[in-house]
Amino acid sequence: MIVYLPASVDQAVRLRAGEPLPGRRGYAATPSLLAAAGFAPRDQEDAGYTALSHAGVQALLAGPTDRRLVLAADTDRVTDLADPYGAVEVADLAWRQVWALYYDEPEAADAVRAAADSVRPDDTVAEALGRPEVGRLLDEHDLLWFDPTELDRLP
């Protein structure tokens, strides 16, 4: 299963160095997400983009930041939380499972900061999605794709 996991750059560097990433919430194109968003099984690409967006919102809940990093990983160590937003719990992720990085462009820094400042750590993704600053961020700035080998060169 492809899972999108918010992480800090430091956490990604430690994961690459072999340090385990503690179990954490990620997002995937789960049956619950497909049903809640009205996606057909053939809409996996759109459902994956939605899960990536939800992981990007989850990254804002970690605290003040001016850039979001989301790891895309292929793992079977997933517990589906039957959440309409595609939330899953991921355990025992290894760097070799990470096939892509998604990171904000430098121009998104002000919008990311405003969105992060508008949410509380105990917010759910659903609550955060209701904040105008989060909506503006999602409307105006896509997370950019990077190969995992580019971790040290993220802008």
Sequence and secondary structure as in RCSB ss.txt:
>XXXX:A:sequence
MIVYLPASVDQAVRLRAGEPLPGRRGYAATPSLLAAAGFAPRDQEDAGYTALSHAGVQALLAGPTDRRLVLAADT
DRVTDLADPYGAVEVADLAWRQVWALYYDEPEAADAVRAAADSVRPDDTVAEALGRPEVGRLLDEHDLLWFDPTE
LDRLP
>XXXX:A:secstr
 EEEEEE HHHHHHHHTT  B  EEEEE  HHHHHHHT  GGGHHHHHHHHHHHHHHHHHTTSS S  EEEEEE 
S EEE   TT EEEE SB GGGEEEEEE  GGGHHHHHHHHHHS TT  HHHHHTSHHHHHHHHH   EEE GGG
GGG  
